[in-house]
Amino acid sequence: YPHEHTSHMRELLERWNPWWDDGKIPKGLTGIPRSKYLHELSAQVNERRISVVSGPRRSGKTTILHQVINGLLASDVKPSHILYAQLDHPGLIADIGSILKEHRRANRLSSGERTYVFLDEAQHAKDWALWAKAIHDQGNTKLFVSGSTTALLEKDAFASLTGRWRKCCIWPLDFGEFLEFRGIKASKSERHLEASY
């Protein structure tokens, strides 16, 4: 039932990419900005290399990806040129190539137009590293890939990506960030506290 699969995938993509509809990202997806990671990843949006966002479960990888998307929208990247896909979703039965094809079809994008693609929990997709290599080598897509550190960094997967990626490891909130969120500025004499947490 190819048509049924296509309409189901379109539905998922529209749910994951609400900015296609109104150009905005819902507040609930962006959380509190984590400046040290956001700065690093935002600086990579114009780099050709694949940005690999790894880290333990529940460390905030998905939220950081949405913060980068928010930054792209704020810098006037067309909303339809940004794709986010949650590859561990139980209802997703398509491979990465089909997802990208459906994104372009849904938004009437030509194959030459530059896109920004965020593949969350990529290790759940079959042959994700081979797809990442193919996407990178085409040259018109900036790719962000996230996943758990151990699953993403398997030697076999990364062998095909040699020289094509750059890693950013996200950790759960540290004490310095906690203070920043609470609007507390540690004095120099209290800096030792940050290191001890």
N, CA, C and O atoms as a DFTB+ gen file, in Angstrom:
788 C
 N C O
     1  1       0.834      -1.200       0.000
     2  2       0.000       0.000       0.000
     3  2       0.873       1.256       0.000
     4  3       0.905       1.979       0.995
     5  1       1.576       1.524      -1.092
     6  2       2.504       2.648      -1.106
     7  2       1.848       3.990      -0.800
     8  3       2.443       4.823      -0.116
     9  1       0.607       4.218      -1.306
    10  2      -0.048       5.505      -1.083
    11  2      -0.344       5.712       0.405
    12  3      -0.188       6.808       0.942
    13  1      -0.775       4.623       1.053
    14  2      -1.092       4.680       2.482
    15  2       0.166       5.034       3.283
    16  3       0.114       5.848       4.205
    17  1       1.308       4.408       2.919
    18  2       2.569       4.688       3.595
    19  2       2.961       6.145       3.408
    20  3       3.410       6.799       4.349
    21  1       2.790       6.649       2.193
    22  2       3.170       8.029       1.882
    23  2       2.342       9.017       2.696
    24  3       2.890       9.959       3.269
    25  1       1.024       8.810       2.751
    26  2       0.188       9.769       3.483
    27  2       0.467       9.688       4.987
    28  3       0.397      10.699       5.684
    29  1       0.787       8.477       5.492
    30  2       1.128       8.335       6.912
    31  2       2.437       9.075       7.206
    32  3       2.563       9.756       8.224
    33  1       3.407       8.930       6.299
    34  2       4.685       9.608       6.497
    35  2       4.516      11.114       6.408
    36  3       5.106      11.853       7.196
    37  1       3.722      11.574       5.463
    38  2       3.461      13.010       5.323
    39  2       2.877      13.558       6.631
    40  3       3.259      14.633       7.092
    41  1       1.952      12.805       7.215
    42  2       1.310      13.202       8.472
    43  2       2.339      13.335       9.600
    44  3       2.320      14.301      10.362
    45  1       3.240      12.342       9.690
    46  2       4.293      12.387      10.708
    47  2       5.203      13.590      10.492
    48  3       5.524      14.306      11.441
    49  1       5.617      13.814       9.252
    50  2       6.524      14.922       8.954
    51  2       5.871      16.262       9.279
    52  3       6.526      17.167       9.795
    53  1       4.578      16.387       8.977
    54  2       3.886      17.652       9.285
    55  2       3.783      17.867      10.794
    56  3       3.860      18.997      11.277
    57  1       3.607      16.766      11.534
    58  2       3.521      16.870      12.990
    59  2       4.883      17.256      13.583
    60  3       4.949      18.052      14.520
    61  1       5.958      16.696      13.041
    62  2       7.302      16.976      13.549
    63  2       7.837      18.335      13.116
    64  3       8.738      18.881      13.752
    65  1       7.284      18.882      12.035
    66  2       7.803      20.130      11.464
    67  2       6.712      21.201      11.407
    68  3       6.340      21.648      10.323
    69  1       6.195      21.616      12.577
    70  2       5.069      22.569      12.592
    71  2       5.416      23.910      11.933
    72  3       4.517      24.636      11.508
    73  1       6.706      24.245      11.843
    74  2       7.121      25.518      11.211
    75  2       6.810      25.553       9.725
    76  3       6.760      26.638       9.146
    77  1       6.595      24.393       9.075
    78  2       6.206      24.402       7.660
    79  2       4.895      25.159       7.495
    80  3       4.651      25.793       6.468
    81  1       4.060      25.081       8.519
    82  2       2.725      25.668       8.462
    83  2       2.728      27.176       8.711
    84  3       2.113      27.936       7.962
    85  1       3.432      27.609       9.779
    86  2       3.343      29.039      10.130
    87  2       4.700      29.721      10.312
    88  3       4.764      30.881      10.720
    89  1       5.775      29.007      10.011
    90  2       7.098      29.628      10.097
    91  2       7.653      29.766      11.502
    92  3       8.718      30.348      11.708
    93  1       6.910      29.216      12.481
    94  2       7.355      29.360      13.878
    95  2       7.539      27.995      14.527
    96  3       6.915      27.009      14.136
    97  1       8.413      27.967      15.530
    98  2       8.615      26.737      16.290
    99  2       7.901      26.895      17.638
   100  3       8.114      27.895      18.323
   101  1       7.060      25.933      18.033
   102  2       6.351      26.074      19.312
   103  2       7.324      26.195      20.486
   104  3       8.332      25.491      20.540
   105  1       7.016      27.089      21.422
   106  2       7.866      27.328      22.593
   107  2       8.204      26.040      23.341
   108  3       9.326      25.863      23.816
   109  1       7.224      25.145      23.438
   110  2       7.425      23.912      24.192
   111  2       8.549      23.037      23.654
   112  3       9.055      22.178      24.376
   113  1       8.948      23.236      22.404
   114  2       9.998      22.398      21.810
   115  2      11.401      22.938      22.076
   116  3      12.375      22.188      22.002
   117  1      11.513      24.227      22.384
   118  2      12.849      24.820      22.468
   119  2      13.429      24.869      23.882
   120  3      14.642      25.006      24.043
   121  1      12.589      24.760      24.901
   122  2      13.095      24.738      26.274
   123  2      13.934      25.958      26.619
   124  3      13.786      27.020      26.013
   125  1      14.815      25.795      27.599
   126  2      15.688      26.889      28.036
   127  2      16.984      26.797      27.242
   128  3      17.590      25.728      27.181
   129  1      17.422      27.899      26.630
   130  2      18.649      27.842      25.819
   131  2      19.858      27.385      26.639
   132  3      20.093      27.872      27.745
   133  1      20.609      26.454      26.085
   134  2      21.845      26.001      26.732
   135  2      22.979      26.575      25.892
   136  3      23.467      25.951      24.950
   137  1      23.378      27.786      26.266
   138  2      24.221      28.600      25.393
   139  2      25.521      27.940      24.964
   140  3      25.958      28.127      23.828
   141  1      26.161      27.157      25.863
   142  2      27.478      26.630      25.479
   143  2      27.367      25.646      24.317
   144  3      28.255      25.590      23.467
   145  1      26.273      24.865      24.273
   146  2      26.093      23.916      23.164
   147  2      25.511      24.617      21.935
   148  3      25.905      24.349      20.801
   149  1      24.583      25.505      22.187
   150  2      23.904      26.197      21.097
   151  2      24.897      27.032      20.281
   152  3      24.819      27.083      19.053
   153  1      25.813      27.672      20.971
   154  2      26.834      28.481      20.309
   155  2      27.690      27.596      19.390
   156  3      27.958      27.944      18.240
   157  1      28.105      26.458      19.922
   158  2      28.954      25.533      19.153
   159  2      28.228      25.003      17.913
   160  3      28.794      24.982      16.820
   161  1      26.978      24.578      18.085
   162  2      26.243      23.987      16.955
   163  2      25.785      25.044      15.953
   164  3      25.771      24.790      14.748
   165  1      25.411      26.224      16.440
   166  2      24.986      27.289      15.528
   167  2      26.136      27.712      14.622
   168  3      25.924      28.105      13.475
   169  1      27.355      27.627      15.148
   170  2      28.530      27.994      14.353
   171  2      28.783      26.974      13.234
   172  3      29.526      27.245      12.292
   173  1      28.156      25.806      13.353
   174  2      28.390      24.743      12.367
   175  2      27.361      24.711      11.233
   176  3      27.502      23.916      10.304
   177  1      26.330      25.558      11.292
   178  2      25.251      25.441      10.297
   179  2      25.711      25.680       8.864
   180  3      25.108      25.165       7.922
   181  1      26.766      26.452       8.697
   182  2      27.259      26.684       7.338
   183  2      28.459      25.811       6.977
   184  3      29.043      25.953       5.903
   185  1      28.812      24.917       7.880
   186  2      29.899      23.973       7.607
   187  2      29.361      22.807       6.794
   188  3      28.194      22.435       6.914
   189  1      30.219      22.242       5.973
   190  2      29.773      21.115       5.172
   191  2      29.704      19.827       5.991
   192  3      28.860      18.966       5.741
   193  1      30.604      19.705       6.976
   194  2      30.672      18.446       7.720
   195  2      29.376      18.122       8.467
   196  3      28.618      19.018       8.839
   197  1      29.142      16.841       8.676
   198  2      27.969      16.373       9.427
   199  2      28.192      16.717      10.902
   200  3      29.250      16.426      11.458
   201  1      27.203      17.331      11.523
   202  2      27.284      17.623      12.958
   203  2      26.637      16.465      13.716
   204  3      25.442      16.203      13.578
   205  1      27.438      15.787      14.504
   206  2      26.957      14.634      15.266
   207  2      26.763      15.061      16.713
   208  3      27.714      15.440      17.397
   209  1      25.511      14.995      17.172
   210  2      25.164      15.414      18.529
   211  2      24.915      14.154      19.341
   212  3      23.892      13.488      19.182
   213  1      25.871      13.833      20.220
   214  2      25.733      12.595      20.979
   215  2      25.629      12.905      22.463
   216  3      25.803      14.047      22.887
   217  1      25.344      11.880      23.238
   218  2      25.233      12.071      24.678
   219  2      24.330      11.019      25.281
   220  3      23.631      10.304      24.562
   221  1      24.341      10.920      26.601
   222  2      23.486       9.918      27.256
   223  2      22.006      10.250      27.072
   224  3      21.644      11.372      26.719
   225  1      21.168       9.259      27.317
   226  2      19.721       9.463      27.237
   227  2      19.297      10.587      28.183
   228  3      19.888      10.767      29.248
   229  1      18.278      11.336      27.789
   230  2      17.682      12.384      28.614
   231  2      18.646      13.540      28.911
   232  3      18.479      14.243      29.908
   233  1      19.643      13.737      28.061
   234  2      20.590      14.836      28.321
   235  2      20.159      16.129      27.622
   236  3      20.763      17.181      27.832
   237  1      19.104      16.050      26.785
   238  2      18.594      17.266      26.149
   239  2      18.965      17.421      24.686
   240  3      18.916      18.529      24.152
   241  1      19.337      16.324      24.025
   242  2      19.763      16.409      22.622
   243  2      18.648      16.929      21.715
   244  3      18.888      17.792      20.870
   245  1      17.429      16.408      21.885
   246  2      16.302      16.825      21.038
   247  2      16.003      18.310      21.212
   248  3      15.746      19.018      20.238
   249  1      16.039      18.774      22.453
   250  2      15.781      20.197      22.732
   251  2      16.836      21.072      22.054
   252  3      16.507      22.105      21.471
   253  1      18.101      20.658      22.130
   254  2      19.182      21.432      21.487
   255  2      18.955      21.492      19.975
   256  3      19.136      22.550      19.372
   257  1      18.564      20.382      19.358
   258  2      18.302      20.378      17.908
   259  2      17.222      21.408      17.582
   260  3      17.346      22.157      16.612
   261  1      16.165      21.444      18.391
   262  2      15.082      22.406      18.145
   263  2      15.554      23.843      18.364
   264  3      15.057      24.761      17.713
   265  1      16.499      24.043      19.267
   266  2      17.048      25.389      19.462
   267  2      17.852      25.822      18.233
   268  3      17.816      26.990      17.846
   269  1      18.578      24.878      17.619
   270  2      19.325      25.198      16.387
   271  2      18.333      25.527      15.266
   272  3      18.551      26.464      14.498
   273  1      17.244      24.755      15.175
   274  2      16.202      25.020      14.161
   275  2      15.613      26.414      14.381
   276  3      15.395      27.159      13.426
   277  1      15.358      26.758      15.634
   278  2      14.824      28.080      15.958
   279  2      15.767      29.183      15.466
   280  3      15.322      30.210      14.952
   281  1      17.064      28.958      15.632
   282  2      18.067      29.911      15.162
   283  2      18.055      30.048      13.646
   284  3      18.212      31.150      13.121
   285  1      17.870      28.938      12.940
   286  2      17.795      28.980      11.472
   287  2      16.574      29.787      11.025
   288  3      16.662      30.611      10.115
   289  1      15.433      29.537      11.678
   290  2      14.211      30.281      11.334
   291  2      14.405      31.773      11.577
   292  3      13.955      32.609      10.794
   293  1      15.091      32.094      12.693
   294  2      15.338      33.504      13.027
   295  2      16.291      34.160      12.032
   296  3      16.277      35.380      11.863
   297  1      17.133      33.334      11.364
   298  2      18.068      33.926      10.398
   299  2      17.531      33.827       8.968
   300  3      18.288      33.858       7.998
   301  1      16.204      33.708       8.865
   302  2      15.511      33.766       7.568
   303  2      15.745      32.584       6.633
   304  3      15.595      32.719       5.419
   305  1      16.111      31.427       7.185
   306  2      16.096      30.213       6.361
   307  2      14.621      29.874       6.154
   308  3      13.833      29.934       7.097
   309  1      14.246      29.520       4.930
   310  2      12.838      29.208       4.655
   311  2      12.412      28.002       5.488
   312  3      13.100      26.982       5.492
   313  1      11.281      28.109       6.195
   314  2      10.825      27.009       7.046
   315  2      10.727      25.666       6.300
   316  3      11.024      24.613       6.866
   317  1      10.311      25.715       5.039
   318  2      10.150      24.476       4.274
   319  2      11.479      23.796       3.960
   320  3      11.500      22.633       3.556
   321  1      12.589      24.512       4.145
   322  2      13.913      23.953       3.852
   323  2      14.530      23.258       5.063
   324  3      15.660      22.773       5.005
   325  1      13.769      23.215       6.166
   326  2      14.264      22.586       7.397
   327  2      13.433      21.332       7.676
   328  3      12.206      21.392       7.756
   329  1      14.112      20.212       7.820
   330  2      13.430      18.942       8.106
   331  2      13.940      18.370       9.421
   332  3      15.146      18.242       9.632
   333  1      13.001      18.026      10.303
   334  2      13.326      17.305      11.535
   335  2      12.604      15.965      11.471
   336  3      11.411      15.917      11.168
   337  1      13.312      14.882      11.753
   338  2      12.675      13.551      11.781
   339  2      13.132      12.789      13.015
   340  3      14.318      12.748      13.344
   341  1      12.163      12.193      13.684
   342  2      12.410      11.437      14.920
   343  2      12.483       9.956      14.545
   344  3      11.455       9.294      14.406
   345  1      13.704       9.443      14.383
   346  2      13.866       8.118      13.784
   347  2      13.587       6.948      14.726
   348  3      13.613       5.792      14.304
   349  1      13.318       7.246      16.008
   350  2      12.942       6.151      16.912
   351  2      11.426       6.072      17.085
   352  3      10.938       5.348      17.953
   353  1      10.683       6.812      16.266
   354  2       9.221       6.793      16.375
   355  2       8.684       5.431      15.924
   356  3       9.041       4.955      14.846
   357  1       7.830       4.799      16.739
   358  2       7.364       3.449      16.393
   359  2       6.530       3.391      15.113
   360  3       6.422       2.334      14.492
   361  1       5.940       4.519      14.718
   362  2       5.097       4.512      13.515
   363  2       5.861       4.726      12.223
   364  3       5.277       4.703      11.139
   365  1       7.180       4.936      12.336
   366  2       7.972       5.239      11.141
   367  2       8.530       3.951      10.545
   368  3       9.303       3.242      11.189
   369  1       8.126       3.655       9.297
   370  2       8.632       2.422       8.688
   371  2       9.472       2.704       7.449
   372  3       9.877       1.781       6.742
   373  1       9.731       3.974       7.189
   374  2      10.465       4.343       5.977
   375  2      11.961       4.455       6.258
   376  3      12.377       4.648       7.400
   377  1      12.767       4.332       5.193
   378  2      14.194       4.577       5.367
   379  2      14.477       6.077       5.203
   380  3      13.599       6.849       4.821
   381  1      15.706       6.464       5.498
   382  2      16.062       7.884       5.473
   383  2      15.859       8.491       4.083
   384  3      15.400       9.626       3.953
   385  1      16.204       7.727       3.052
   386  2      16.034       8.228       1.677
   387  2      14.588       8.577       1.370
   388  3      14.314       9.602       0.745
   389  1      13.656       7.730       1.807
   390  2      12.221       7.983       1.567
   391  2      11.739       9.209       2.332
   392  3      10.901       9.966       1.841
   393  1      12.272       9.403       3.540
   394  2      11.893      10.565       4.350
   395  2      12.334      11.853       3.643
   396  3      11.572      12.817       3.558
   397  1      13.577      11.855       3.137
   398  2      14.093      13.043       2.450
   399  2      13.305      13.326       1.176
   400  3      13.018      14.477       0.846
   401  1      12.962      12.255       0.471
   402  2      12.198      12.403      -0.776
   403  2      10.822      13.002      -0.471
   404  3      10.351      13.889      -1.183
   405  1      10.183      12.507       0.596
   406  2       8.858      12.998       0.974
   407  2       8.921      14.459       1.424
   408  3       8.006      15.237       1.155
   409  1      10.010      14.826       2.111
   410  2      10.198      16.218       2.521
   411  2      10.227      17.123       1.291
   412  3       9.545      18.147       1.258
   413  1      10.998      16.756       0.299
   414  2      11.112      17.588      -0.911
   415  2       9.788      17.622      -1.674
   416  3       9.391      18.660      -2.203
   417  1       9.115      16.479      -1.722
   418  2       7.831      16.411      -2.431
   419  2       6.788      17.265      -1.715
   420  3       6.065      18.028      -2.356
   421  1       6.706      17.144      -0.389
   422  2       5.703      17.880       0.392
   423  2       5.881      19.396       0.267
   424  3       4.913      20.155       0.307
   425  1       7.148      19.822       0.113
   426  2       7.426      21.262       0.061
   427  2       7.806      21.751      -1.335
   428  3       8.235      22.891      -1.513
   429  1       7.643      20.869      -2.321
   430  2       7.954      21.195      -3.723
   431  2       9.361      21.789      -3.871
   432  3       9.545      22.823      -4.512
   433  1      10.335      21.124      -3.276
   434  2      11.717      21.588      -3.359
   435  2      12.436      20.850      -4.477
   436  3      12.281      19.638      -4.627
   437  1      13.213      21.570      -5.252
   438  2      13.998      20.901      -6.297
   439  2      15.214      20.255      -5.639
   440  3      15.593      20.626      -4.529
   441  1      15.815      19.302      -6.316
   442  2      16.932      18.573      -5.713
   443  2      18.147      19.466      -5.482
   444  3      19.021      19.120      -4.687
   445  1      18.219      20.616      -6.166
   446  2      19.370      21.500      -6.000
   447  2      19.253      22.474      -4.837
   448  3      20.245      23.096      -4.457
   449  1      18.056      22.619      -4.262
   450  2      17.877      23.617      -3.194
   451  2      18.488      23.146      -1.881
   452  3      18.348      21.987      -1.491
   453  1      19.172      24.074      -1.206
   454  2      19.846      23.724       0.050
   455  2      18.832      23.460       1.158
   456  3      17.877      24.215       1.342
   457  1      19.062      22.370       1.892
   458  2      18.186      22.038       3.015
   459  2      19.019      21.794       4.272
   460  3      20.230      21.578       4.219
   461  1      18.322      21.837       5.395
   462  2      18.925      21.566       6.706
   463  2      18.153      20.394       7.293
   464  3      16.947      20.493       7.523
   465  1      18.837      19.294       7.533
   466  2      18.159      18.066       7.947
   467  2      18.651      17.634       9.327
   468  3      19.853      17.530       9.569
   469  1      17.700      17.385      10.224
   470  2      17.984      16.978      11.599
   471  2      17.422      15.567      11.805
   472  3      16.206      15.378      11.848
   473  1      18.304      14.593      11.931
   474  2      17.878      13.201      12.132
   475  2      18.108      12.843      13.594
   476  3      19.239      12.603      14.015
   477  1      17.020      12.810      14.366
   478  2      17.096      12.569      15.805
   479  2      17.041      11.069      16.079
   480  3      16.233      10.348      15.493
   481  1      17.910      10.610      16.977
   482  2      18.023       9.172      17.300
   483  2      18.294       8.357      16.025
   484  3      17.620       7.370      15.731
   485  1      19.297       8.811      15.298
   486  2      19.603       8.245      13.972
   487  2      19.949       6.766      14.013
   488  3      19.714       6.053      13.037
   489  1      20.502       6.293      15.122
   490  2      20.945       4.896      15.151
   491  2      19.794       3.905      14.992
   492  3      20.025       2.718      14.759
   493  1      18.554       4.386      15.117
   494  2      17.395       3.496      14.951
   495  2      17.067       3.251      13.482
   496  3      16.286       2.353      13.166
   497  1      17.651       4.032      12.589
   498  2      17.357       3.875      11.157
   499  2      18.359       2.914      10.532
   500  3      19.545       2.921      10.862
   501  1      17.857       2.096       9.631
   502  2      18.726       1.127       8.946
   503  2      19.768       1.883       8.104
   504  3      19.440       2.825       7.383
   505  1      21.017       1.449       8.216
   506  2      22.115       2.019       7.412
   507  2      22.229       3.535       7.535
   508  3      22.526       4.212       6.551
   509  1      21.997       4.075       8.727
   510  2      21.988       5.528       8.880
   511  2      23.306       6.164       8.440
   512  3      23.303       7.233       7.831
   513  1      24.436       5.514       8.746
   514  2      25.731       6.125       8.419
   515  2      25.957       6.163       6.904
   516  3      26.553       7.109       6.389
   517  1      25.485       5.141       6.198
   518  2      25.629       5.131       4.733
   519  2      24.775       6.237       4.111
   520  3      25.190       6.898       3.159
   521  1      23.558       6.428       4.673
   522  2      22.704       7.522       4.195
   523  2      23.354       8.864       4.492
   524  3      23.347       9.765       3.654
   525  1      23.919       8.994       5.696
   526  2      24.569      10.256       6.080
   527  2      25.712      10.573       5.112
   528  3      25.885      11.724       4.709
   529  1      26.479       9.568       4.745
   530  2      27.592       9.758       3.803
   531  2      27.059      10.225       2.443
   532  3      27.588      11.159       1.840
   533  1      25.988       9.546       1.971
   534  2      25.413       9.902       0.665
   535  2      24.873      11.339       0.670
   536  3      25.059      12.082      -0.294
   537  1      24.203      11.720       1.764
   538  2      23.647      13.076       1.884
   539  2      24.789      14.099       1.898
   540  3      24.739      15.114       1.202
   541  1      25.807      13.817       2.696
   542  2      26.966      14.716       2.776
   543  2      27.619      14.888       1.410
   544  3      27.942      16.003       1.002
   545  1      27.809      13.780       0.712
   546  2      28.547      13.823      -0.545
   547  2      27.786      14.533      -1.664
   548  3      28.390      14.991      -2.634
   549  1      26.454      14.625      -1.531
   550  2      25.668      15.378      -2.527
   551  2      25.972      16.872      -2.442
   552  3      25.940      17.586      -3.444
   553  1      26.268      17.330      -1.215
   554  2      26.762      18.693      -1.051
   555  2      25.744      19.804      -0.878
   556  3      26.138      20.956      -0.701
   557  1      24.434      19.506      -0.923
   558  2      23.466      20.609      -0.798
   559  2      22.600      20.489       0.454
   560  3      21.560      21.140       0.557
   561  1      23.030      19.653       1.410
   562  2      22.275      19.488       2.649
   563  2      23.218      19.557       3.839
   564  3      24.239      18.871       3.879
   565  1      22.862      20.398       4.814
   566  2      23.591      20.397       6.080
   567  2      22.892      19.403       6.982
   568  3      21.689      19.508       7.219
   569  1      23.641      18.444       7.483
   570  2      23.053      17.339       8.242
   571  2      23.463      17.393       9.708
   572  3      24.643      17.495      10.041
   573  1      22.453      17.322      10.579
   574  2      22.658      17.155      12.014
   575  2      22.113      15.779      12.382
   576  3      20.984      15.435      12.033
   577  1      22.914      15.009      13.081
   578  2      22.523      13.651      13.459
   579  2      22.647      13.554      14.971
   580  3      23.665      13.962      15.532
   581  1      21.622      13.018      15.646
   582  2      21.754      12.850      17.094
   583  2      21.510      11.398      17.472
   584  3      20.877      10.636      16.742
   585  1      22.037      11.041      18.643
   586  2      21.794       9.695      19.154
   587  2      22.600       9.442      20.407
   588  3      23.404      10.274      20.827
   589  1      22.375       8.277      21.001
   590  2      23.116       7.954      22.214
   591  2      24.577       7.714      21.847
   592  3      24.883       7.187      20.777
   593  1      25.446       8.098      22.726
   594  2      26.881       8.050      22.453
   595  2      27.324       6.681      21.983
   596  3      27.987       6.560      20.953
   597  1      26.962       5.642      22.735
   598  2      27.460       4.295      22.400
   599  2      26.928       3.806      21.064
   600  3      27.678       3.257      20.257
   601  1      25.634       4.003      20.825
   602  2      25.042       3.488      19.580
   603  2      25.576       4.228      18.357
   604  3      25.793       3.614      17.313
   605  1      25.789       5.527      18.472
   606  2      26.250       6.294      17.313
   607  2      27.703       6.036      16.991
   608  3      28.096       6.050      15.825
   609  1      28.507       5.801      18.018
   610  2      29.948       5.759      17.789
   611  2      30.480       4.356      17.505
   612  3      31.667       4.089      17.695
   613  1      29.606       3.464      17.052
   614  2      30.079       2.133      16.685
   615  2      31.072       2.269      15.534
   616  3      30.858       3.029      14.590
   617  1      32.161       1.514      15.638
   618  2      33.239       1.650      14.644
   619  2      32.759       1.451      13.212
   620  3      33.147       2.207      12.322
   621  1      31.919       0.444      12.979
   622  2      31.475       0.149      11.609
   623  2      30.753       1.339      11.000
   624  3      30.981       1.698       9.845
   625  1      29.881       1.942      11.793
   626  2      29.096       3.071      11.286
   627  2      30.026       4.216      10.899
   628  3      29.878       4.809       9.831
   629  1      30.971       4.519      11.761
   630  2      31.791       5.693      11.520
   631  2      32.910       5.481      10.509
   632  3      33.489       6.446      10.011
   633  1      33.215       4.226      10.203
   634  2      34.265       3.966       9.213
   635  2      33.927       4.628       7.885
   636  3      34.811       5.135       7.195
   637  1      32.630       4.623       7.525
   638  2      32.224       5.195       6.233
   639  2      32.165       6.722       6.262
   640  3      32.016       7.361       5.221
   641  1      32.283       7.307       7.462
   642  2      32.144       8.762       7.583
   643  2      33.466       9.473       7.891
   644  3      33.471      10.655       8.235
   645  1      34.556       8.768       7.769
   646  2      35.865       9.348       8.091
   647  2      36.056      10.723       7.445
   648  3      35.880      10.890       6.238
   649  1      36.417      11.697       8.274
   650  2      36.695      13.042       7.772
   651  2      35.468      13.866       7.415
   652  3      35.590      15.007       6.968
   653  1      34.274      13.286       7.613
   654  2      33.058      13.998       7.185
   655  2      32.226      14.516       8.351
   656  3      31.193      15.146       8.126
   657  1      32.643      14.271       9.586
   658  2      31.788      14.620      10.711
   659  2      32.545      15.366      11.804
   660  3      33.775      15.370      11.869
   661  1      31.741      15.999      12.660
   662  2      32.277      16.728      13.803
   663  2      31.324      16.505      14.969
   664  3      30.112      16.662      14.820
   665  1      31.858      16.142      16.117
   666  2      31.005      15.719      17.232
   667  2      30.831      16.806      18.288
   668  3      31.755      17.556      18.601
   669  1      29.608      16.863      18.825
   670  2      29.311      17.720      19.982
   671  2      28.616      16.821      20.998
   672  3      27.551      16.270      20.721
   673  1      29.217      16.676      22.168
   674  2      28.627      15.779      23.176
   675  2      27.833      16.603      24.182
   676  3      28.363      17.523      24.804
   677  1      26.568      16.265      24.331
   678  2      25.663      16.972      25.253
   679  2      25.599      16.198      26.573
   680  3      25.381      14.986      26.585
   681  1      25.787      16.902      27.657
   682  2      25.702      16.279      28.982
   683  2      24.506      16.842      29.745
   684  3      24.042      17.943      29.449
   685  1      24.005      16.090      30.725
   686  2      22.925      16.651      31.550
   687  2      23.401      17.968      32.175
   688  3      24.598      18.245      32.251
   689  1      22.448      18.750      32.608
   690  2      22.715      20.069      33.180
   691  2      23.855      20.033      34.194
   692  3      23.838      19.220      35.118
   693  1      24.852      20.919      34.025
   694  2      25.907      20.985      35.039
   695  2      25.607      22.150      36.002
   696  3      24.671      22.921      35.790
   697  1      26.405      22.255      37.039
   698  2      26.108      23.226      38.088
   699  2      26.175      24.665      37.563
   700  3      25.364      25.511      37.940
   701  1      27.147      24.929      36.693
   702  2      27.279      26.261      36.100
   703  2      26.029      26.653      35.329
   704  3      25.561      27.788      35.421
   705  1      25.481      25.684      34.552
   706  2      24.260      25.963      33.784
   707  2      23.074      26.168      34.721
   708  3      22.222      27.023      34.481
   709  1      23.029      25.369      35.798
   710  2      21.954      25.504      36.775
   711  2      21.938      26.933      37.331
   712  3      20.886      27.564      37.430
   713  1      23.136      27.429      37.693
   714  2      23.227      28.809      38.212
   715  2      22.766      29.811      37.154
   716  3      22.040      30.759      37.451
   717  1      23.207      29.580      35.905
   718  2      22.845      30.479      34.806
   719  2      21.324      30.524      34.622
   720  3      20.747      31.596      34.443
   721  1      20.673      29.339      34.667
   722  2      19.219      29.270      34.501
   723  2      18.501      30.019      35.614
   724  3      17.459      30.635      35.391
   725  1      19.071      29.960      36.819
   726  2      18.433      30.616      37.961
   727  2      18.788      32.096      38.028
   728  3      18.318      32.819      38.906
   729  1      19.628      32.541      37.083
   730  2      20.022      33.945      37.064
   731  2      21.011      34.291      38.155
   732  3      21.117      35.449      38.559
   733  1      21.749      33.277      38.643
   734  2      22.722      33.507      39.720
   735  2      24.113      33.567      39.098
   736  3      24.503      32.676      38.344
   737  1      24.845      34.605      39.413
   738  2      26.209      34.728      38.898
   739  2      27.167      34.379      40.027
   740  3      27.194      35.044      41.063
   741  1      27.967      33.310      39.813
   742  2      28.917      32.918      40.857
   743  2      30.078      33.913      40.881
   744  3      30.626      34.278      39.841
   745  1      30.438      34.340      42.086
   746  2      31.601      35.241      42.189
   747  2      32.861      34.416      41.987
   748  3      32.828      33.188      42.065
   749  1      33.979      35.102      41.727
   750  2      35.243      34.389      41.486
   751  2      35.586      33.475      42.661
   752  3      36.101      32.373      42.468
   753  1      35.299      33.936      43.880
   754  2      35.657      33.129      45.054
   755  2      34.796      31.877      45.174
   756  3      35.133      30.951      45.912
   757  1      33.665      31.856      44.433
   758  2      32.787      30.672      44.506
   759  2      32.942      29.749      43.305
   760  3      32.272      28.720      43.216
   761  1      33.835      30.121      42.372
   762  2      33.995      29.333      41.152
   763  2      34.323      27.868      41.430
   764  3      33.949      26.985      40.659
   765  1      35.029      27.614      42.544
   766  2      35.412      26.219      42.862
   767  2      34.172      25.326      43.005
   768  3      34.259      24.113      42.815
   769  1      33.036      25.912      43.335
   770  2      31.802      25.133      43.502
   771  2      31.392      24.482      42.181
   772  3      30.926      23.343      42.164
   773  1      31.568      25.214      41.066
   774  2      31.181      24.684      39.764
   775  2      31.954      23.414      39.466
   776  3      31.391      22.444      38.960
   777  1      33.228      23.415      39.774
   778  2      34.074      22.261      39.453
   779  2      33.747      21.058      40.326
   780  3      34.016      19.920      39.942
   781  1      33.168      21.303      41.496
   782  2      32.940      20.180      42.394
   783  2      31.624      19.483      42.184
   784  3      31.316      18.524      42.893
   785  1      30.820      19.945      41.213
   786  2      29.520      19.295      40.959
   787  2      29.578      18.483      39.694
   788  3      28.585      17.863      39.312
